[in-house]
Amino acid sequence: MECPPYTYRPLDRSRNEIRLLKFENFYRLSNFQYTIKHVSLHDEPVYTALSYVWGDAKHNKPLLIYQNHETYSLSITQNLASALQHIDISGWFWVDAVCINQSNDNEKTRQVQQMWNIFHEADHTAAWLGMADLPDTELIRTMQRSAQSNDTFESFYEYHNLFDVSKFGALTRRPYWRRVWIQQELQASETVWFWCGGNRFSRRDVIFHLDFLHWVEERRLQNRLMVGHRNDIFDDRASALREDVDFRNTTTTIKGHASHSQDAYSPPLRYVLAAAYIWRTGLQASDPRDLVFALLGLSSDASEIGIAADYSKPLKQVFLEVALALITQIGLQVITWKNFTRTSGTPLKIRSWVPDWSQPFLKPLAKFGRNDRRTRFEACAKTTSQSRFITSDEIHPIFCVSGAIVDKIIAVGALNNLILAKSDLRHIQTTYRTQARWLDELQRLSTLYASTHRGFANDDARWRTSVTNLELNKQGKYTLASDSMRRGYYLFVAGTLKHLAKLSDDVILALNYWKMLVAQCAGRRFFLAEKGHLGLGPPDAVPGHDVVILLGLNMPLVLSKNEDGTYKLVGEAYIHGIMDGEAMPGAEVKDLRIV
């Protein structure tokens, strides 16, 4: 006999109520029976918060709720059912899928707005990574012993064969780490215990081994050995894992959680979004609106600039309001955060200048820190932005901004393939020819009209364009490219990285150039402009597109003109010879309508 569906009682907003869940006893075969109660956060209730991935909703399980001497049923995912079965939670706990009425957008909006407080006020957070097999269990036991033994990295390295690097990597690549909500949940939580099957381990256990792998890599670099040129399989695997994108993202998440309790700094929303989607990849949410809503609790100014979780708003409106708020707050820099061509799903019909947080981004050409709005470029020649929005309807406003059309693209190179452009040591030799072809394209473009534009034969224009005239110094700061970057370019072109065994001074110079080349060029294409400028532009740039400098924006843009006279944003560009305002004197400034 099926149980009737559970009916939620409304939460009392005046008391800041939440629901809590408690396991009671086994009931009917493998099902569990729980009770639900309302509590006020003002009363400081004791509970555990559950952090997990919802999982596939196609294979749901019934959760039995006992209330008023009757048993009711709620549908939950298999992954949540597994978490409830294996995590040893005594007492009350909070889990979003059950404790929030998911069919009530108003309640969901209010509860999501206080998600930070719910996790922050919890006694601790139980983070469910998924089921475990025997190797997982053995790995976790090793992690617990080594992290608690107070061994130095040197002594741990002596018996590193007990530590399964591959299995540790698999643990850090689980779907849990790609869930956008954990960014807030882990940072809001004072104490977190990770669960894999019935195995529990701490944040400290994970961080010890992350730091150990970093130490192994530093040890290798100090010995100036290249990956693959020795017989130490462990070091090879450790180095390969550290260069894995998913591993690096997980490291950022865990370390961010670790440092948050020691750092009272809460970054502005612009930095939170950039850090989550532009400087890293792979965060996911079952509802794309959560890609914004899940991060609001991490920012210092979301409410100040008028951005709040609201599930009554469609996705396009959420993304548009974020763009409008950020443009108002920090200016035109926001429109340089440009997506790739949409990679999955139905295209979202939004304005070309509105960032789509559900799709991959190109890394911005201009580098900035979390408190730094400046770039190393000043194509607009210290002008002040002049812009306004023309409202055709509230979802599709036209962005009217003052700027000058300073050039036109007349030829483009092949797309610098992003998939092969992995700037880690393991890929140097396998992708060397790929990056060498990028430079061949630049050479071809630079000599295409050499008879009329002699500057194109200039190596200085070529190597500076290839790295957008930037380099990363020893302090990890971006500066204008120096002579060491020029020397690295010539060493790279000469084939220094074709055959590697040790890290000589020449190899290091070539490596530094190569890493900057990949970081700046991957996913973009070189182009030649009508007035003789070499440039690096967005992947969708084609001959006929206009090169535009907007007042107040330090980076040039590539725009595509529509038949009705409006423009579509194609993306930002580096254009050698106009990055310091050289194109602005005498340029005709006019209003451009970008849709």
FENVEN-V413927 format. One record per residue. N is the residue number from 1. D_CENTER is the distance of its C-alpha to the mean C-alpha in Angstrom with 1 decimal. Layout:
n: {N;N}
d_center: {D_CENTER;D_CENTER}
This chain:
n: {1;2;3;4;5;6;7;8;9;10;11;12;13;14;15;16;17;18;19;20;21;22;23;24;25;26;27;28;29;30;31;32;33;34;35;36;37;38;39;40;41;42;43;44;45;46;47;48;49;50;51;52;53;54;55;56;57;58;59;60;61;62;63;64;65;66;67;68;69;70;71;72;73;74;75;76;77;78;79;80;81;82;83;84;85;86;87;88;89;90;91;92;93;94;95;96;97;98;99;100;101;102;103;104;105;106;107;108;109;110;111;112;113;114;115;116;117;118;119;120;121;122;123;124;125;126;127;128;129;130;131;132;133;134;135;136;137;138;139;140;141;142;143;144;145;146;147;148;149;150;151;152;153;154;155;156;157;158;159;160;161;162;163;164;165;166;167;168;169;170;171;172;173;174;175;176;177;178;179;180;181;182;183;184;185;186;187;188;189;190;191;192;193;194;195;196;197;198;199;200;201;202;203;204;205;206;207;208;209;210;211;212;213;214;215;216;217;218;219;220;221;222;223;224;225;226;227;228;229;230;231;232;233;234;235;236;237;238;239;240;241;242;243;244;245;246;247;248;249;250;251;252;253;254;255;256;257;258;259;260;261;262;263;264;265;266;267;268;269;270;271;272;273;274;275;276;277;278;279;280;281;282;283;284;285;286;287;288;289;290;291;292;293;294;295;296;297;298;299;300;301;302;303;304;305;306;307;308;309;310;311;312;313;314;315;316;317;318;319;320;321;322;323;324;325;326;327;328;329;330;331;332;333;334;335;336;337;338;339;340;341;342;343;344;345;346;347;348;349;350;351;352;353;354;355;356;357;358;359;360;361;362;363;364;365;366;367;368;369;370;371;372;373;374;375;376;377;378;379;380;381;382;383;384;385;386;387;388;389;390;391;392;393;394;395;396;397;398;399;400;401;402;403;404;405;406;407;408;409;410;411;412;413;414;415;416;417;418;419;420;421;422;423;424;425;426;427;428;429;430;431;432;433;434;435;436;437;438;439;440;441;442;443;444;445;446;447;448;449;450;451;452;453;454;455;456;457;458;459;460;461;462;463;464;465;466;467;468;469;470;471;472;473;474;475;476;477;478;479;480;481;482;483;484;485;486;487;488;489;490;491;492;493;494;495;496;497;498;499;500;501;502;503;504;505;506;507;508;509;510;511;512;513;514;515;516;517;518;519;520;521;522;523;524;525;526;527;528;529;530;531;532;533;534;535;536;537;538;539;540;541;542;543;544;545;546;547;548;549;550;551;552;553;554;555;556;557;558;559;560;561;562;563;564;565;566;567;568;569;570;571;572;573;574;575;576;577;578;579;580;581;582;583;584;585;586;587;588;589;590;591;592;593;594;595}
d_center: {47.3;44.0;43.0;42.4;38.9;37.8;38.1;36.0;37.9;36.3;34.6;36.4;34.1;36.7;36.4;32.6;33.1;30.8;32.0;32.2;33.0;35.5;36.7;40.4;41.9;41.9;43.1;44.2;43.1;39.5;38.3;37.7;39.1;37.4;38.3;36.3;37.2;36.1;35.6;34.9;32.2;34.9;37.0;34.3;34.5;33.6;31.1;28.2;24.8;23.4;19.7;19.2;18.0;20.4;21.0;23.2;25.4;27.9;29.4;30.0;32.5;34.8;34.4;37.9;38.3;41.7;42.9;46.4;48.0;46.2;43.4;40.6;37.7;34.0;31.8;28.8;26.6;27.7;24.7;25.6;29.2;28.6;26.8;29.8;32.1;30.8;29.4;32.4;32.2;35.5;35.9;33.7;30.0;27.5;25.5;23.8;25.1;28.6;28.8;27.4;29.5;26.9;29.5;29.9;27.3;28.9;28.8;25.2;24.2;26.2;25.0;21.3;22.0;23.4;21.0;20.2;24.0;24.6;22.4;23.5;27.2;27.1;29.2;26.3;23.4;23.9;20.7;21.7;20.1;22.8;26.1;27.4;29.9;32.3;30.1;27.3;30.1;31.4;28.1;27.5;31.1;30.6;27.5;29.5;32.6;31.0;28.8;31.9;34.4;33.6;33.8;32.6;30.1;33.2;35.2;32.4;32.0;35.7;35.2;31.6;33.0;32.7;28.9;27.4;24.3;23.7;24.0;21.7;19.0;19.7;19.4;15.9;14.9;16.4;14.9;15.0;11.9;9.8;11.4;9.7;13.0;13.2;10.9;14.0;16.6;16.3;16.1;19.0;21.1;23.6;24.3;22.4;24.1;22.3;24.5;24.8;27.9;30.5;29.1;27.7;25.9;24.5;21.4;23.8;24.6;21.0;20.5;23.8;22.8;19.5;21.5;24.2;22.2;21.1;24.8;25.8;23.7;25.1;28.5;28.2;27.2;30.1;32.4;31.1;30.8;28.7;27.1;29.6;32.6;34.0;34.9;32.6;30.6;28.8;27.5;26.4;24.5;22.9;21.8;20.5;18.5;16.9;15.7;14.2;10.5;10.5;12.7;10.7;7.7;10.8;12.4;9.9;10.3;14.1;14.7;13.1;15.5;18.2;18.2;17.9;21.5;22.7;20.9;22.0;19.6;17.5;15.2;15.7;13.6;12.6;11.0;9.4;7.8;7.0;5.5;3.5;3.1;5.0;4.9;2.9;4.0;6.5;6.6;10.1;13.0;16.6;17.0;14.5;15.7;14.2;10.6;12.2;15.0;13.3;11.7;15.0;16.7;14.4;15.4;18.8;19.7;18.5;22.2;23.6;22.0;22.9;19.8;20.6;20.0;22.7;23.0;26.0;23.9;22.8;19.2;20.2;21.6;18.6;16.3;19.4;20.1;16.7;17.3;20.9;20.2;17.8;20.2;23.0;21.4;20.1;21.6;20.9;17.9;15.8;17.2;16.0;12.4;13.5;12.4;14.0;17.0;16.2;15.8;17.0;19.1;21.4;20.5;19.7;22.4;20.9;21.8;20.4;19.2;17.2;13.4;12.7;9.6;10.7;10.4;8.6;8.7;10.9;10.1;12.6;16.0;16.9;15.4;15.4;15.0;14.3;18.0;18.7;19.0;21.0;20.5;23.0;24.3;26.7;27.5;28.7;31.3;30.7;31.4;30.3;28.4;30.6;29.0;29.7;28.8;31.4;31.2;32.4;31.0;28.5;25.7;26.4;27.3;28.1;26.5;29.5;28.9;31.3;30.8;32.6;32.6;33.1;33.0;32.6;30.9;33.8;32.2;28.8;27.9;26.3;22.6;21.0;19.8;16.1;16.7;19.2;17.4;16.2;17.0;18.4;22.1;22.8;22.1;24.2;27.3;26.0;24.1;26.4;28.4;25.4;24.4;28.2;28.5;25.9;28.3;31.2;29.8;29.5;33.1;34.3;33.0;34.3;37.8;38.0;40.1;41.3;44.8;43.8;40.8;41.8;38.8;36.8;38.6;37.0;34.8;33.4;31.8;30.4;28.8;27.4;25.9;24.3;22.2;22.3;24.7;22.2;22.0;20.4;23.3;24.3;22.9;19.3;19.9;19.8;23.3;25.4;26.3;29.4;32.2;30.3;27.7;30.7;32.4;29.3;29.3;33.0;32.6;29.8;32.0;35.0;33.3;32.7;29.8;31.8;33.4;32.0;33.5;33.1;31.0;33.6;33.1;33.1;30.5;28.2;28.7;27.9;24.8;23.4;24.2;22.7;19.3;19.2;20.6;17.8;15.0;16.6;18.4;16.4;16.1;18.6;22.4;25.2;27.8;31.2;32.3;35.9;36.7;35.9;32.4;29.9;26.3;22.9;21.5;19.2;19.8;22.0;24.3;28.0;31.4;32.6;29.4;29.9;28.5;28.2;27.8;27.3;29.0;26.8;23.8;23.7;22.1;24.2;23.1;24.3;25.9;27.7;31.0;32.0;35.6;36.0;35.0;31.5;28.5;25.2;22.2;21.3;18.9;19.2;21.4;22.9;26.6;28.9;31.7;30.5;27.5;29.9;31.6;34.2;34.1;34.6;38.3;40.3;37.5;38.2;35.8;35.7;33.7;31.2;30.1;26.6;26.0}
